[in-house]
């Protein structure tokens, strides 16, 4: 029943990969696979990692290669090499910085329920934010509709490939359905227009109503398919989008800051048997045990920002170590451009200063974020068979003031320092 073109590879996999062969040598590989390899190497062909190891494994690997004469060799000069960073919750390209209403394409506030809208259709791939992301070592982002609507629409995951088209960047579409709890839907609809929702009760009621309607739509479609004699009714794109969530083909990603809103998200997820994630999780420290027992993935942030509304009054870096210690799987988000994406490593450093272990911070920036997005099979760690999403750092970015020397996304070099030359 999906209306998304499943047979179009440009909407399911990275469609623009560098076909050259690249070999990175003399690298301290932070694999995020349980091991750090000193004096390691990593080989990339056609945008994929095809080999990696330490110096003792190199001669054996080299003997199996038929030809590396066309391979670009990059000497990492004993620097740290990590997986590309992942920001699981952004509005990059759909809420452009410094433009105003002309570049604000992330909130369709003409109505409160818009599940059929697609972030994919609002993204400007030439937004300067993608350049900033590449310079920061970010190789994958999820782009979501905004949180003004109760049900905002469908989101997608992109490789950060500045200068490319959206079709060339997309790696997963749709990657989830956006729903928002709390102040934002009340503000943009109840306060601004006097229409529903005016209350948190109204928000939850609208979500239930829409999901029940979608359940009936799915049942009707299935009965028609069984009977094969009744004509199909007109397609309903809103119900089809909700149906993807009800059938667990995509997760529902709940914007929720306050603890009671987080509890409502968990309640709705249980009631309708949804695959859900919690986005922002500002008050997560109050409900850490419940989040841990639920097993739900949580993105946390943006914390390097002001308490600009009531539901942010408990904004704190302590949330990160508290959730981690409770056993909640967390990732870190900038919510770009709320916090510009170049401050993603800075956010991790602040969380570390508040007590988040260094290893946990790296996980939150890489493999946990990949799991949050259902992309851990293709990115988030350095492993044979995964996409070549790789960053070379001049010094350690989380314990020192390290900066990016080179960023590679899907095998393409998206940023490279001119000095020192790599």
GUVEX-899344 format. One record per residue (C-alpha): y negated, z negated, x; chain; residue number from 1. Coordinates in nm, 3 decimals, m for minus. Layout:
<sites>
SITE       py       pz       px  tilo  vodren
SITE        Y        Z        X     A     NUM
...
</sites>
This chain:
<sites>
SITE       py       pz       px  tilo  vodren
SITE    0.000    0.000    0.000     A       1
SITE   m0.228   m0.012    0.302     A       2
SITE   m0.512    0.237    0.302     A       3
SITE   m0.554    0.215    0.678     A       4
SITE   m0.423    0.519    0.870     A       5
SITE   m0.114    0.372    1.036     A       6
SITE   m0.019    0.707    1.190     A       7
SITE   m0.348    0.742    1.376     A       8
SITE   m0.289    0.613    1.732     A       9
SITE   m0.663    0.590    1.795     A      10
SITE   m0.676    0.299    1.553     A      11
SITE   m0.378    0.105    1.687     A      12
SITE   m0.374    0.142    2.066     A      13
SITE   m0.620    0.197    2.346     A      14
SITE   m0.675    0.571    2.348     A      15
SITE   m0.885    0.610    2.663     A      16
SITE   m0.696    0.496    2.971     A      17
SITE   m0.762    0.584    3.333     A      18
SITE   m0.466    0.796    3.447     A      19
SITE   m0.524    0.729    3.816     A      20
SITE   m0.321    0.488    4.025     A      21
SITE   m0.493    0.176    4.158     A      22
SITE   m0.355   m0.081    4.400     A      23
SITE   m0.529   m0.415    4.448     A      24
SITE   m0.427   m0.591    4.770     A      25
SITE   m0.506   m0.923    4.943     A      26
SITE   m0.555   m1.091    4.606     A      27
SITE   m0.511   m1.449    4.493     A      28
SITE   m0.356   m1.370    4.157     A      29
SITE   m0.415   m1.616    3.873     A      30
SITE   m0.145   m1.465    3.652     A      31
SITE   m0.159   m1.707    3.354     A      32
SITE    0.220   m1.671    3.356     A      33
SITE    0.279   m2.012    3.511     A      34
SITE    0.229   m1.907    3.871     A      35
SITE   m0.056   m1.828    4.111     A      36
SITE    0.031   m1.574    4.379     A      37
SITE   m0.155   m1.607    4.708     A      38
SITE   m0.194   m1.296    4.921     A      39
SITE   m0.067   m1.092    4.630     A      40
SITE   m0.096   m0.735    4.514     A      41
SITE   m0.105   m0.562    4.179     A      42
SITE   m0.037   m0.196    4.101     A      43
SITE   m0.187   m0.015    3.801     A      44
SITE   m0.080    0.326    3.671     A      45
SITE   m0.208    0.490    3.352     A      46
SITE   m0.391    0.174    3.253     A      47
SITE   m0.086   m0.051    3.273     A      48
SITE    0.032   m0.308    3.527     A      49
SITE    0.347   m0.155    3.678     A      50
SITE    0.402   m0.396    3.965     A      51
SITE    0.275   m0.719    4.118     A      52
SITE    0.398   m0.973    4.367     A      53
SITE    0.342   m1.141    4.702     A      54
SITE    0.356   m0.995    5.050     A      55
SITE    0.731   m1.057    5.080     A      56
SITE    0.792   m0.827    4.784     A      57
SITE    0.556   m0.549    4.888     A      58
SITE    0.778   m0.354    5.128     A      59
SITE    1.062   m0.341    4.876     A      60
SITE    0.825   m0.227    4.602     A      61
SITE    0.657    0.027    4.829     A      62
SITE    0.992    0.183    4.922     A      63
SITE    1.056    0.257    4.555     A      64
SITE    0.732    0.451    4.512     A      65
SITE    0.758    0.826    4.541     A      66
SITE    0.393    0.884    4.627     A      67
SITE    0.087    0.661    4.656     A      68
SITE   m0.131    0.912    4.839     A      69
SITE   m0.352    0.950    4.531     A      70
SITE   m0.380    0.577    4.478     A      71
SITE   m0.715    0.404    4.509     A      72
SITE   m0.662    0.091    4.721     A      73
SITE   m0.896   m0.201    4.653     A      74
SITE   m0.898   m0.481    4.910     A      75
SITE   m0.975   m0.799    4.714     A      76
SITE   m1.049   m0.980    5.044     A      77
SITE   m0.856   m1.293    4.944     A      78
SITE   m1.065   m1.339    4.632     A      79
SITE   m0.951   m1.476    4.300     A      80
SITE   m0.812   m1.210    4.065     A      81
SITE   m0.764   m1.314    3.702     A      82
SITE   m0.685   m1.154    3.369     A      83
SITE   m0.985   m1.018    3.185     A      84
SITE   m1.170   m1.270    2.970     A      85
SITE   m1.136   m1.250    2.592     A      86
SITE   m1.393   m1.353    2.332     A      87
SITE   m1.206   m1.381    2.001     A      88
SITE   m1.510   m1.410    1.775     A      89
SITE   m1.814   m1.187    1.823     A      90
SITE   m2.055   m0.966    1.634     A      91
SITE   m2.110   m0.743    1.935     A      92
SITE   m2.225   m0.395    1.842     A      93
SITE   m2.262   m0.489    1.475     A      94
SITE   m2.546   m0.741    1.519     A      95
SITE   m2.751   m0.585    1.795     A      96
SITE   m2.983   m0.801    2.003     A      97
SITE   m3.358   m0.771    1.984     A      98
SITE   m3.366   m0.507    1.712     A      99
SITE   m3.402   m0.689    1.381     A     100
SITE   m3.285   m0.554    1.046     A     101
SITE   m3.232   m0.205    1.189     A     102
SITE   m2.944   m0.329    1.403     A     103
SITE   m2.812   m0.598    1.167     A     104
SITE   m2.503   m0.441    1.011     A     105
SITE   m2.276   m0.742    0.988     A     106
SITE   m2.368   m0.902    0.653     A     107
SITE   m2.356   m0.696    0.332     A     108
SITE   m2.532   m0.955    0.119     A     109
SITE   m2.568   m0.740   m0.192     A     110
SITE   m2.268   m0.933   m0.326     A     111
SITE   m2.060   m1.233   m0.218     A     112
SITE   m1.715   m1.072   m0.214     A     113
SITE   m1.663   m0.764    0.004     A     114
SITE   m1.305   m0.764    0.138     A     115
SITE   m1.297   m0.384    0.156     A     116
SITE   m1.572   m0.356    0.417     A     117
SITE   m1.473   m0.283    0.777     A     118
SITE   m1.657   m0.407    1.084     A     119
SITE   m1.531   m0.089    1.249     A     120
SITE   m1.777    0.115    1.042     A     121
SITE   m2.081   m0.088    1.150     A     122
SITE   m2.029   m0.104    1.526     A     123
SITE   m2.271    0.068    1.762     A     124
SITE   m2.057    0.115    2.076     A     125
SITE   m2.371    0.177    2.281     A     126
SITE   m2.504   m0.173    2.219     A     127
SITE   m2.619   m0.329    2.548     A     128
SITE   m2.394   m0.625    2.471     A     129
SITE   m2.090   m0.428    2.584     A     130
SITE   m2.251   m0.375    2.926     A     131
SITE   m2.326   m0.746    2.950     A     132
SITE   m1.966   m0.824    2.854     A     133
SITE   m1.824   m0.601    3.127     A     134
SITE   m2.056   m0.756    3.388     A     135
SITE   m1.925   m1.098    3.281     A     136
SITE   m1.557   m1.007    3.313     A     137
SITE   m1.492   m0.977    2.940     A     138
SITE   m1.238   m0.704    2.869     A     139
SITE   m1.141   m0.767    2.504     A     140
SITE   m1.344   m0.879    2.204     A     141
SITE   m1.286   m0.922    1.835     A     142
SITE   m1.573   m0.799    1.617     A     143
SITE   m1.608   m0.972    1.281     A     144
SITE   m1.831   m0.929    0.979     A     145
SITE   m2.084   m1.210    0.945     A     146
SITE   m2.042   m1.531    0.749     A     147
SITE   m2.297   m1.477    0.471     A     148
SITE   m2.029   m1.368    0.223     A     149
SITE   m1.739   m1.570    0.088     A     150
SITE   m1.512   m1.280    0.178     A     151
SITE   m1.687   m1.065    0.434     A     152
SITE   m1.441   m0.790    0.519     A     153
SITE   m1.203   m0.665    0.784     A     154
SITE   m1.242   m0.709    1.158     A     155
SITE   m1.113   m0.526    1.465     A     156
SITE   m1.034   m0.587    1.833     A     157
SITE   m1.189   m0.369    2.101     A     158
SITE   m1.145   m0.305    2.470     A     159
SITE   m1.485   m0.345    2.635     A     160
SITE   m1.546    0.012    2.753     A     161
SITE   m1.923    0.067    2.771     A     162
SITE   m2.026    0.422    2.692     A     163
SITE   m1.712    0.501    2.492     A     164
SITE   m1.676    0.568    2.122     A     165
SITE   m1.540    0.307    1.884     A     166
SITE   m1.223    0.512    1.845     A     167
SITE   m1.172    0.498    2.221     A     168
SITE   m1.231    0.122    2.233     A     169
SITE   m1.029   m0.005    1.938     A     170
SITE   m0.697   m0.174    2.016     A     171
SITE   m0.620   m0.340    1.681     A     172
SITE   m0.752   m0.256    1.336     A     173
SITE   m0.761   m0.441    1.111     A     174
SITE   m0.715   m0.763    1.308     A     175
SITE   m0.798   m1.001    1.026     A     176
SITE   m0.989   m1.068    0.705     A     177
SITE   m1.308   m1.274    0.727     A     178
SITE   m1.370   m1.561    0.485     A     179
SITE   m1.652   m1.813    0.515     A     180
SITE   m1.679   m2.172    0.396     A     181
SITE   m1.975   m2.407    0.396     A     182
SITE   m2.348   m2.355    0.419     A     183
SITE   m2.380   m1.983    0.488     A     184
SITE   m2.241   m1.841    0.160     A     185
SITE   m2.434   m2.111   m0.032     A     186
SITE   m2.756   m2.017    0.148     A     187
SITE   m2.735   m1.639    0.124     A     188
SITE   m2.618   m1.627   m0.238     A     189
SITE   m2.668   m1.956   m0.421     A     190
SITE   m3.004   m2.053   m0.268     A     191
SITE   m3.141   m1.704   m0.208     A     192
SITE   m3.037   m1.538   m0.534     A     193
SITE   m2.910   m1.802   m0.773     A     194
SITE   m2.573   m1.630   m0.807     A     195
SITE   m2.235   m1.777   m0.720     A     196
SITE   m2.151   m1.956   m0.504     A     197
SITE   m2.395   m2.243   m0.529     A     198
SITE   m2.145   m2.507   m0.413     A     199
SITE   m1.840   m2.557   m0.191     A     200
SITE   m1.636   m2.577   m0.512     A     201
SITE   m1.769   m2.234   m0.602     A     202
SITE   m1.672   m2.089   m0.264     A     203
SITE   m1.312   m2.211   m0.287     A     204
SITE   m1.290   m2.107   m0.651     A     205
SITE   m1.401   m1.751   m0.571     A     206
SITE   m1.142   m1.725   m0.293     A     207
SITE   m0.863   m1.847   m0.523     A     208
SITE   m0.970   m1.613   m0.800     A     209
SITE   m0.971   m1.313   m0.568     A     210
SITE   m0.634   m1.396   m0.414     A     211
SITE   m0.471   m1.442   m0.755     A     212
SITE   m0.610   m1.106   m0.867     A     213
SITE   m0.466   m0.950   m0.552     A     214
SITE   m0.126   m1.110   m0.621     A     215
SITE   m0.121   m0.944   m0.963     A     216
SITE   m0.231   m0.613   m0.810     A     217
SITE    0.052   m0.626   m0.556     A     218
SITE    0.307   m0.711   m0.825     A     219
SITE    0.184   m0.422   m1.038     A     220
SITE    0.207   m0.179   m0.749     A     221
SITE    0.558   m0.295   m0.664     A     222
SITE    0.679   m0.260   m1.022     A     223
SITE    0.544    0.095   m1.037     A     224
SITE    0.726    0.181   m0.714     A     225
SITE    1.053    0.047   m0.858     A     226
SITE    1.024    0.227   m1.190     A     227
SITE    0.894    0.554   m1.037     A     228
SITE    0.809    0.679   m1.385     A     229
SITE    0.472    0.521   m1.451     A     230
SITE    0.158    0.683   m1.312     A     231
SITE   m0.016    0.486   m1.041     A     232
SITE   m0.346    0.326   m1.142     A     233
SITE   m0.662    0.403   m0.945     A     234
SITE   m0.658    0.249   m0.600     A     235
SITE   m0.850   m0.072   m0.552     A     236
SITE   m0.962   m0.102   m0.191     A     237
SITE   m1.070   m0.464   m0.237     A     238
SITE   m0.727   m0.566   m0.363     A     239
SITE   m0.556   m0.365   m0.089     A     240
SITE   m0.750   m0.553    0.178     A     241
SITE   m0.665   m0.889    0.020     A     242
SITE   m0.305   m0.771   m0.014     A     243
SITE   m0.280   m0.726    0.363     A     244
SITE   m0.360   m1.095    0.401     A     245
SITE   m0.125   m1.208    0.122     A     246
SITE    0.159   m1.009    0.278     A     247
SITE    0.077   m1.161    0.621     A     248
SITE    0.009   m0.824    0.774     A     249
SITE   m0.319   m0.966    0.898     A     250
SITE   m0.452   m1.323    0.932     A     251
SITE   m0.738   m1.472    0.734     A     252
SITE   m1.001   m1.600    0.975     A     253
SITE   m1.199   m1.884    0.818     A     254
SITE   m1.554   m1.956    0.930     A     255
SITE   m1.554   m2.337    0.908     A     256
SITE   m1.771   m2.590    1.092     A     257
SITE   m1.752   m2.914    0.892     A     258
SITE   m1.431   m3.117    0.873     A     259
SITE   m1.409   m3.088    0.494     A     260
SITE   m1.444   m2.709    0.518     A     261
SITE   m1.170   m2.699    0.782     A     262
SITE   m0.951   m2.901    0.545     A     263
SITE   m1.025   m2.653    0.265     A     264
SITE   m0.918   m2.366    0.491     A     265
SITE   m0.590   m2.544    0.568     A     266
SITE   m0.541   m2.615    0.196     A     267
SITE   m0.595   m2.251    0.096     A     268
SITE   m0.371   m2.131    0.376     A     269
SITE   m0.090   m2.356    0.254     A     270
SITE   m0.146   m2.275   m0.114     A     271
SITE   m0.124   m1.897   m0.068     A     272
SITE    0.107   m1.899    0.238     A     273
SITE   m0.152   m1.724    0.455     A     274
SITE   m0.162   m1.672    0.829     A     275
SITE   m0.498   m1.835    0.906     A     276
SITE   m0.717   m1.922    1.202     A     277
SITE   m1.013   m2.158    1.212     A     278
SITE   m1.332   m2.009    1.354     A     279
SITE   m1.595   m2.240    1.516     A     280
SITE   m1.413   m2.571    1.443     A     281
SITE   m1.729   m2.773    1.517     A     282
SITE   m1.602   m3.089    1.343     A     283
SITE   m1.247   m3.034    1.468     A     284
SITE   m1.251   m3.365    1.652     A     285
SITE   m1.248   m3.542    1.313     A     286
SITE   m0.944   m3.354    1.192     A     287
SITE   m0.760   m3.295    1.520     A     288
SITE   m0.427   m3.444    1.408     A     289
SITE   m0.418   m3.229    1.098     A     290
SITE   m0.505   m2.917    1.297     A     291
SITE   m0.236   m2.993    1.553     A     292
SITE    0.032   m3.045    1.288     A     293
SITE   m0.071   m2.723    1.113     A     294
SITE   m0.016   m2.517    1.428     A     295
SITE   m0.320   m2.303    1.349     A     296
SITE   m0.512   m2.134    1.628     A     297
SITE   m0.875   m2.241    1.657     A     298
SITE   m1.170   m2.076    1.828     A     299
SITE   m1.437   m2.327    1.929     A     300
SITE   m1.806   m2.252    1.969     A     301
SITE   m2.071   m2.149    2.020     A     302
SITE   m2.150   m2.494    2.159     A     303
SITE   m2.423   m2.392    2.405     A     304
SITE   m2.665   m2.363    2.114     A     305
SITE   m2.886   m2.578    1.894     A     306
SITE   m2.800   m2.788    1.590     A     307
SITE   m2.978   m2.535    1.372     A     308
SITE   m2.824   m2.645    1.042     A     309
SITE   m2.673   m2.956    0.888     A     310
SITE   m2.309   m2.858    0.943     A     311
SITE   m2.376   m2.837    1.319     A     312
SITE   m2.497   m3.196    1.351     A     313
SITE   m2.176   m3.294    1.536     A     314
SITE   m2.193   m3.008    1.786     A     315
SITE   m2.038   m3.147    2.105     A     316
SITE   m1.856   m3.042    2.421     A     317
SITE   m1.619   m3.335    2.357     A     318
SITE   m1.453   m3.123    2.087     A     319
SITE   m1.276   m2.908    2.348     A     320
SITE   m1.084   m3.179    2.536     A     321
SITE   m1.019   m3.373    2.213     A     322
SITE   m0.855   m3.075    2.044     A     323
SITE   m0.662   m2.983    2.358     A     324
SITE   m0.532   m3.338    2.401     A     325
SITE   m0.426   m3.343    2.036     A     326
SITE   m0.219   m3.028    2.092     A     327
SITE   m0.443   m2.780    1.909     A     328
SITE   m0.428   m2.425    2.057     A     329
SITE   m0.792   m2.343    2.133     A     330
SITE   m0.994   m2.051    2.261     A     331
SITE   m1.365   m2.035    2.343     A     332
SITE   m1.618   m1.814    2.168     A     333
SITE   m1.984   m1.729    2.211     A     334
SITE   m2.017   m1.585    1.859     A     335
SITE   m2.229   m1.318    2.034     A     336
SITE   m2.522   m1.269    1.988     A     337
SITE   m2.563   m1.627    1.857     A     338
SITE   m2.490   m1.714    2.218     A     339
SITE   m2.506   m1.407    2.444     A     340
SITE   m2.161   m1.311    2.565     A     341
SITE   m2.255   m1.351    2.933     A     342
SITE   m2.245   m1.729    2.875     A     343
SITE   m1.871   m1.734    2.799     A     344
SITE   m1.777   m1.862    3.150     A     345
SITE   m2.064   m2.111    3.134     A     346
SITE   m1.924   m2.246    2.808     A     347
SITE   m1.589   m2.299    2.976     A     348
SITE   m1.757   m2.483    3.265     A     349
SITE   m1.938   m2.713    3.021     A     350
SITE   m1.610   m2.787    2.843     A     351
SITE   m1.451   m2.872    3.180     A     352
SITE   m1.736   m3.113    3.257     A     353
SITE   m1.663   m3.281    2.923     A     354
SITE   m1.298   m3.334    3.018     A     355
SITE   m1.111   m3.011    2.940     A     356
SITE   m0.862   m2.950    3.225     A     357
SITE   m0.929   m2.644    3.441     A     358
SITE   m0.595   m2.483    3.352     A     359
SITE   m0.664   m2.533    2.982     A     360
SITE   m1.007   m2.370    3.020     A     361
SITE   m0.852   m2.064    3.181     A     362
SITE   m0.594   m2.048    2.901     A     363
SITE   m0.870   m2.070    2.642     A     364
SITE   m1.047   m1.773    2.805     A     365
SITE   m0.734   m1.559    2.842     A     366
SITE   m0.382   m1.609    2.707     A     367
SITE   m0.468   m1.849    2.423     A     368
SITE   m0.743   m1.616    2.307     A     369
SITE   m0.492   m1.329    2.321     A     370
SITE   m0.250   m1.530    2.105     A     371
SITE   m0.533   m1.607    1.864     A     372
SITE   m0.578   m1.230    1.822     A     373
SITE   m0.205   m1.145    1.813     A     374
SITE   m0.257   m0.946    2.135     A     375
SITE   m0.057   m1.158    2.381     A     376
SITE    0.203   m0.883    2.422     A     377
SITE   m0.060   m0.654    2.575     A     378
SITE   m0.329   m0.870    2.737     A     379
SITE   m0.427   m1.224    2.836     A     380
SITE   m0.217   m1.248    3.153     A     381
SITE   m0.119   m1.047    3.460     A     382
SITE    0.231   m0.924    3.388     A     383
SITE    0.421   m0.599    3.435     A     384
SITE    0.391   m0.390    3.120     A     385
SITE    0.061   m0.538    3.004     A     386
SITE   m0.273   m0.361    2.995     A     387
SITE   m0.462   m0.363    3.324     A     388
SITE   m0.734   m0.602    3.208     A     389
SITE   m0.834   m0.754    3.541     A     390
SITE   m1.131   m0.928    3.702     A     391
SITE   m1.200   m0.979    4.073     A     392
SITE   m1.439   m1.272    4.130     A     393
SITE   m1.655   m1.320    4.439     A     394
SITE   m1.591   m1.698    4.412     A     395
SITE   m1.429   m1.916    4.149     A     396
SITE   m1.627   m1.882    3.822     A     397
SITE   m1.533   m2.218    3.670     A     398
SITE   m1.549   m2.453    3.970     A     399
SITE   m1.817   m2.270    4.169     A     400
SITE   m2.095   m2.033    4.069     A     401
SITE   m1.864   m1.733    4.091     A     402
SITE   m1.969   m1.393    3.966     A     403
SITE   m1.778   m1.078    3.886     A     404
SITE   m1.716   m0.838    4.172     A     405
SITE   m1.514   m0.593    3.962     A     406
SITE   m1.401   m0.566    3.601     A     407
SITE   m1.119   m0.343    3.483     A     408
SITE   m1.033   m0.293    3.115     A     409
SITE   m0.729   m0.090    3.023     A     410
SITE   m0.720    0.050    3.377     A     411
SITE   m1.082    0.163    3.369     A     412
SITE   m1.332    0.007    3.606     A     413
SITE   m1.610   m0.099    3.374     A     414
SITE   m1.821   m0.291    3.626     A     415
SITE   m1.828   m0.298    4.006     A     416
SITE   m2.073   m0.473    4.236     A     417
SITE   m2.239   m0.235    4.475     A     418
SITE   m2.254   m0.510    4.739     A     419
SITE   m2.024   m0.614    4.887     A     420
SITE   m1.831   m0.293    4.849     A     421
SITE   m1.476   m0.328    4.718     A     422
</sites>
